[in-house]
Amino acid sequence: MKNLIDLTINEDQLKKTVQSAKERNVVIPTFAQMKDPSKIPAEIKEKLKTTGLWDIDPVNLFRISWKNQPVKEGGLYNDLPNYIEIPSEISGVKARIFAMVGKYFPVGCHKVGASFACLVPRLVTGQFDPTYHEAVWPSTGNYCRGGAYNSALLGCKAVAILPENMSKERFDWLSKVAGEVIATPGCESNVKEIYDKTWELRETRDNVVIFNQFGELGNHLWHYEVTGNAMNDIVKAEAGENGRLAGVCLTSGSAGTLGSGDFLKDQYPNAKIAVGEALQCPTLLNNGFGDHRIEGIGDKHIPWIHNVRNTDMVVAIDDNDALAMFKLFNEPAGKAYLKQQGISEDLTSKLSYVGISGAANILTCIKFAKYYELTENDMVMTVLTDSAEMYGSRLAEMQTERGRDYSEVDAAIDHNRSVLGVRTDSMEELTYQSKKRIHNLKYYTWIEQQKYDLDELNAQWYDYDNYWGELHQMGPELDKLIEQFNERTGLTKTK
């Protein structure tokens, strides 16, 4: 079996990559610096003080961190990640639900970290030549935005691929940053159409490198190292004397963020991982298919990088409930209603951090807490991948469908029916055999269609500890290559 993340050096090509980085004044951060920004050199921090969060400037590679200060320009870092706690008055459960905020990454979502960890290993090993290759970013939304952004910072040509029915905001932004934007048929559920387009590009262009987030183990590793450690910082800060981590609840998407659950289960063996998906497309739950409206979740397949054997539960979320929570949190009348329920001005002002997939993540936490009858001592972790900023057009579309403004009565209905009223239906606590059923679904996508290695698929299951354990130890090795790359550019010295 080949290396999980190929770190083989192509010296001739690496010289070109180093020269390109030197000309563009590119210094690449390490995972260690992303986890602990105190390790970032002072000269980098000084430049960040005059740089906007979304600026196309290589220094913003050092803002790929959960600990950015929540400002649009000139911010540095906090000791803890940005996060909010969803109180019982909203959730209806006793458990403490903590959601890390993706809004204050560059481009407003954490996918900028996942895409970094897919592209950078190719750059620092010389496997990707920025003067020749094109980086292709197939995605159901945010990942291709992160990939296009990182490509621009690192001096690489980018091709973004995403379904045509994704939000207008995504396409507008990509048209200004990516070298090429390709819209494929369908919506969030139409992942195969994206894959088909990547095969077409492979067959018609000699210079493309496909960075498939569903199959790139760098995506999983970044979340294991960076997101997992950030979550653990919150657990340690909030646990007090009696707090305990009950679990991590995340919708599947590319399954990359689930790597953070692997990290936390290594630290807290009694914690569980619950994976959410849309009820309208219950692939993990029922080998199902369909269309849904939770943007950013890809369906009708199991991602290659999903460590299925370490997953404890599958939770289906009705996309109507996710959209109802999204409206409740982001419409003025919804915020007014929540204030009447005793929610503080500070928290209601931050509920715009919740996008549609973020709402689905919170609902996964609520169903998980109800199923296990969690108490006020139990902590549940999740993430808000992006924010309402990406979905203003969706709010307008829903208002058009209603034919009137969203009212406090609408808010009360949405809260009671779609949040407080969610039940423990459409869930499965996974047994060994049910996990294997889900894992086996990878065969049809990844072996038959995408030509991945059958021995590696079997190793994910039968050589579980070695396969995933080896992957989880690759962070320091990659950091060493990044440090050596930076030294060769002459732009910095290893600290």
Secondary structure, DSSP 8 states (H G I E B T S, - for coil): ---SS-----HHHHHHHHHHHHHTT-----HHHHH-GGGS-HHHHHHHTTSBTT-S-GGGGGG-STTB-S-SBS--B-SS--EEEE-HHHH-SSSEEEEEE-TTSGGGSTHHHHHHHHHHHHHHTT-S-TTT-EEEEE-SSHHHHHHHHHHHHHT-EEEEEEETTS-HHHHHHHHHHSSEEEEESSSTT-HHHHHHHHHHHHHH-TTEEE--TTT-HHHHHHIIIIIHHHHHHHHHHH-TTT-EEEEEEEE-TTS-THHHHHHHHHH-TT-EEEEEEETTS-HHHHS-------TT---SS--TT--GGG--EEEEE-HHHHHHHHHHHHSHHHHHHHHHTT--HHHHHHGGG--HHHHHHHHHHHHHHHHTT--TTEEEEEEE-S-GGG-HHHHHHHHHHHTS---HHHHHHHHHHHTTT--S-SEEE--HHHHHHHHHTHIIIIIIIT---HHHHHHHHHTHHHHHHHHHT-HHHHHHHHHHHHHHHTS----
